Amino acid sequence: PGCKDIDDALHCRKLENGNWEVGVHIADVSHYVKPDSAIDEEAQQRCTTVYLVEKRTDMLPSLLTTDLCSLVGHRDRLCFSCLWEVKPDTAEIVNVEFCKAIICSSGALTYYQAQAMHDDPNDKTELTESIRRLTIIARLMRAARNANGALELASSEVKFEMDSETHDPTDVKEYQKVEMMKVIEEFMLLGNRSVADHIAKVFPAFAVLRRHPPPKADALKKLEAVLGQQGFKEFKFGSNLELAQSLERATKPDDPYFNVLVRTLVCRCMNQAVYFPTGECDPLDFPHYGLAIDRYTHFTSPIRRYADVLVHRLLAASLGLWAVPPMFTDKERIKEQCGTINLKKRNADWSGRASVELHTYLFFEKNGSQEVDSVVIRCRKNGIQVSVPRFGIEGVAQIQQEDWNFDDDEEVLSSKDGKLKIKPFDHVWVRIEATKKDFRLKTELTFLEMTPAEKWRPAHEDAKIRQKVEAEMFPDRLDDAMAG
């Protein structure tokens, strides 16, 4: 509810030959935003919508994002469509087709509404049956990607519940995930992948793709040593498939949060994915490591990402609907534009994190200090970097540095009295409080003790506490409607 800028819609129907037709329909922003128009020139500079905890700065005017382009329910809207004929038992793609279209969405659903419909055994409506068919295909496709080495990493996505009058945060948590999020993600990946293959084939000199280089080997070797201390001696990362298999093995039955944290640490070892024109890069460097995909781009969110607008224009040109815009044939200009998009994406991510840090501070300023269990991510000479499952936040817990010895090779802190030793994945009890020092607002963590066994909180209890609040660090991901 409340989501107005709907980029995507999906459908799945049975064909007479027994196969299923799957469709991903993406808002046709390029119909309204013409190359080098005044709106386009502004979008070229903004490159992305910026999301903060309680506000957003749109890349495009709201008349486009919330009305003319948005695939709202029960209204005719322009879109680009990807249509696949698939075998229902294997999800094998028999045929793919791209076209411009006009659709009338049968309804805009949140992830949670779609999940509830899927799970209701009494709901036999065609819309719900379509959702169930999409889920079947998505599960098969996800399994195939994972078997090929796709990585499922983890990161904390923090949300706040805001007071309706004061706009102060009243609680903080990580958001609840449901399977329908994975279903939609799978078809967005399929759309992006299919369009990437198509435009790279038609325009090999200037297609705009997104590549993800292999991870930093030194960082993974250090993580391998840390996991070895935990008894995991078979952490391999020679390929993305080996790394994915290692992540599956890295579990502890008595600590459900352990595997989540391992995946988060692997995420920290990754290089950033970047946009690039194909003429500026060796084809051997095209693959997306994390997704285990040879060609990838962004096509599915043109309302909020300029890279997707560029891809839509290339797709339209490939279908003979209009000429290739001058930007693409100017080698230096398209290279510079991709660089600007990458920069603005990093800046937007930084702004989002800064907004979360501010509202985390406001939460603890209002509610007072809290003492909670946390898990050690890494040890430093001057503190302990920890993750706090209860609140879904991270920080460096301060220590009295003169009381500790630090072993850089083993990444272990040992108290000088010989009583304590702290290493990654240990549970430590910390105090979290809002402080004002040197005119800076800061959420400060302080190490108190090793977490006693009786204070360990089961993962499901932490989850219940986190579920008390509703707000987000990433509004586009949380509030996105699922259009059917």
Secondary structure, DSSP 8 states (H G I E B T S, - for coil): -------EEEEEEE-TTS-EEEEEEEE-GGGTS-TTSHHHHHHHHH-B-EE-SS-EE-SS-HHIIIIISS--BTSEEEEEEEEEEE-TTT--EEEEEEEEEEEEBS-EEEHHHHHHHHH-TT---HHHHHHHHHHHHHHHHHHHHHHTT--------EEEEE-TTT--EEEEEE----HHHHHHHHHHHHHHHHHHHHHHHH-TTT-EEEEB----HHHHHHHHHHHHHTT------SSHHHHHHHHHH---TT-THHHHHHHHHHHHT----EEEEGGGS-GGG--BTTTTBSS----S-TTTBHHHHHHHHHHHHHTTSS---HHHH-HHHHHHHHHHHHHHHHHHHHHHHHHHHHHHHHHHHHH--EEEEEEEEEEETTEEEEEETTTTEEEEEE--GGGEEEETTTTEEEETTSS-EE-TT-EEEEEEEEEEETTEEEEEEEEEEE--GGG---HHHHHHHHTT----S-HHHHH-EEE-
